[in-house]
Amino acid sequence: MTARAWTAESRAEVVSQARAWSASEALIRLVSELGGPANASVATLASWSAATLDTRRGEERHDAPSVVWDDAHIDAVLSAAAPLGLLETAPPQQHAYDATLLLGGAAAGNRLRTEFAARLARDGVDLGLLSLVTADRPISAREHESDPDSRQEATESQHLLRMVAELFGSLTDLGHAGQFRTAEGQFVRLLVAPASTPDARATTADGIDFFLKHVMASRVLLVTSAIYAPYQFFAAAPMLVEAGIRYVELIGTPTATDGDRGLLAQRLAQEIHAALTAVAMLCEPQA
């Protein structure tokens, strides 16, 4: 199966892709196998997935409690993952971008995404302004356990900045608004987005909004993890193209499929639910 290229030049194009994704054979089969509604609206599917696939229940992804699903449930989710685009993305479709948004996240994800972006640069892709779109979210004890090296930092933004310094080369602080430059001339901008909701962390939408307020660009590349690709594309791409970005592309680090099958299915199911929620907001905003 050929990995999907997540690209768009207009909101209408994003909406079209969102509708096709939510009506895909893979999603229809998953809903059917898990006893969901047939021929339902996207809003109805999002409500169904909240009860069937969402195990996060408001917690951070890495802090969601483990669940026990039967083999049929696990097999259905795992079978849907690849065709829905949660395991890998296509390589970059362009050779040069005005800005690359390195989307911050959990400690392990920060390292993998930064390694990915650094490898692209070594392979000759012009990243433009490397924009670290992140938040002052505290790094959790579970993250520190899974990535002991992250104990050096207290927050996601601090950790992501250190990953860039390690993998792109030491950073020279240019003394203004979180701007840096590596020895090889790569310009870096640290963008620590505030949360739009009190007592909550900044969301993907908050990060994109903050980027748009501080960076001018025409062609942008978003670097994330493939497991988040559908959700983040359907959430971020409309905001970017509506703000005047002419070309948006999202790529992600491959999703590891070894280890505990039940835990993997739980993670994948959560992101299918997140993507359905984003599609419902995009395609049926009044539902």
N, C-alpha and C positions, 0 to 999 in steps of 0.2 A: 504494500500500500504506500503510495506516494505521500510524504508529509505535506501538510497543508501550508500554504503561504497566506499569512494574515495581513492583507494590504487593503487600503481604501483611499479614495480621493474625494469622497463626498459622503454626506450623511445618508443619502438615499442608498448608496452602495453598502454602507454598514447595515442599514435596515434590511436590505435584501439578503445579505449574508446571514443575519440573525434569524430571519424567517426560515431560510433554507436549513440552517443548523437545527432549529427547533422542530422542523418537520422532517428531519432526516430519518432514513430507515433505521439507523442505529439507535436513535432516541426512541422512536416508536416501538421498536422491539424491546428496549429496556423497560419502558413504561408497561408494556403488555406483560412481560415476564414477571414484573413485580406487582402485578394486579392493579395498575393505575388506570385512569380513565381513557377511553378511546375517543379520538376525534375531538379532543378538548382544546380550548383556547390556551394560549401561552400563560395567561394569568392563572388559569385553573391548574395547569401543569406545575407552575411555580408553587402554588399552594399545596399540591400533592407532594412535591419534592420536599417541601419544608417538613412534612410529617414522615416521609419515607427515607430521604437521603441526608437530611441535615442533622448531623450529630454534634455540631459545634455549639448550638444553642446560646449564641452570644459570646462564647469564650474565644480567646485567640486560637487560631488553627492548631498550633502545637500543644495547646493545653486542653483540647477537647478530650473528654473521657472516652476510653476504648469501649466499643460495643461488640456484641457477639451476634453475627449473622449466620444463617445456615448456608450450606455450600451453593445452593441454587441462587441465593441473593448475591453472594460473592461472585459467582461465575457470571451472572448477568451484568454486573457492574464492570468487571474486568474485560469482558468481551466488547463492551461499548466504548471503552476508553480510547483505543487507537482511532477508530473511525470518527469519534467526536473531537479529536485533535488534542487530547490531554497527555499524550506520551512524547511527542516530538513535533517540532515545527520545521518548515523548510528553511534552508540557509538564506542569508540576506539576498534580496532581489536587486539591490542597487550596489554600486561601488563606492558611493559617497553620500553622506547625509550632512545636513546643517547642524543637527543636534542628535545625540544619542541619550535617551533617558534610561539610566540604570536604576530600575525600580527596587527600592530597599525592601527588606523583609526579614525573615528569621536569619540567624547567624549563618547556618549552613547554606542557605540560599544566597546570602550576600557573597559568600566566598565563591560559590559555583558560578554565579552570574558575572562576577568581576573577572574570574578566570576566563569565562566565555568571551566577554568583551575584549579582554587583553589579547586573546588568541585571534579574534577578528582583526584587531589592529595590526598584529604581526603578519597576518595574511594579506594585508594591503587594503582593508576596508577603511575609508576615511570616516571616522566617527563624528567629525565636527566637534562641537562643544560637548564634552562628556558631562552630562547633567545628572547629579546624584539626587534623585527624587526620593526623599526619605522622611522620617519622623523621629521625634524624641521619645519613641516608645521604649520603655525599659526592657532590657533583655531578661527573659525569664530564667528561672532556675533550671527548667527542663532544657532550654537552649544551651545554657552553660554546660550541662551534663553531656549533651550530644556533640557539642563543639567546645571542648575545654579551653581552647585558645581564646574564645570570646570573653573569658573572665577578665580580660584586660579592659573591657569597656562596660559602661553601664547602660548605654542606649544603642538603638539600631543605627542612628546617624553616625555616632562615633565609630562603630564597628565598620560600617560601609566605607567611611573615609580611610580607615586604616587598611582595609582590603585593597583599595585603589592605590594607596602609597606602596604597598608591598608588591602588587602585581603589575602596576604601570611604571613604578619607579618613584623615588622620593619626590615630595611635593614642595614647591616653593610657594609660600603664601604671598599673594599679590597685594594683600592689605586692604581689600575692599570687597564687602558683601560675599564672603565665602568663595572667592575666586583663587584658583591655584594653577600652577603650570608644572609639568614634569620636565625632567632634564632633556627629554626628546621633543619637547614642544607641544605636548598634548595639553590643551586647556581644559580645566575641570571647574565645575561650579557646584558647590554644595547647596542644595535647596531643601531646607528642613521645613516641611509644611505644617502649619498649625491645623488643629482639628476644627471642623466646622460645627461640631456638636460639643457642648460642654461635657467634661468628664469622660471623654472618649478619645481614642487615638485617631490620627489622621487616616482617612481612607484613600483608596486609589484615586477617587474623584477629587479629593482635597489636594493630593499631590499634583495631579494634572492641572488643576486650577492655579496652584501656586507657580508651577512651571510657566504657564501661559502669561502670568503677570510679570515675570522676570526675564523671559528669554524670547527673542524674536527668531523665528525659523520658518522655512518653507517645506523642507523634507525632514521628517523625524523617524528615528528608529527606537522602538521600545525594547529593552532587554529585560526579560523576566524568566520565570520557570514555565516549562511547557504545560505543566498541570494547571496553571492559572491562565493559560492563553485565551480560551474562549471568554471567560468572565472579564478579564482585563481588556481584551479587545473590544467587546461589546460595551464596556463601561467607559473606556478612555477614548477610543477612536472617534465617537460622535463629538465629544467635547473638543478634540483637537481640530477636526475638519471644520466644525462650526466656527472656530476661532480664526480661521483663515489658513491653517496648515494645508498645503496642497497635496501632500503625500504622507501617509502614515503606514508604518509597517511594524509588526510585532514579531519578535523571535524569542525562543525560550530554551533553556537548558533541558536536555532529555530527562524524562522521569524514570528513576530507577524502579525496576519491576521485580527485583529479587527481595528476599526477606519475607516477612509475614504477609500472607495473602489477605487475611482479614483486615489488617491495618491499612494495607495499600488500597483495598476496596473502599474502606471508610474515607480515606483521603480523597480518592477519585469521586466518590459519591457526593462529598461535600462540595467539590468544585463544579460538578454537573449542576447541583442545586444553585450555586452562586451564579453560574452562567444563565440558567433559566430565569433567575430573578432579574438579572441585567437585561435579558431579552424582553421580559415582560415590561420593564420600565421604559425600554426603548421603543417597543412596538405597540404597546397598549398602555400608555401612560395614565389614562383615565380609569383603568380597570381597578 
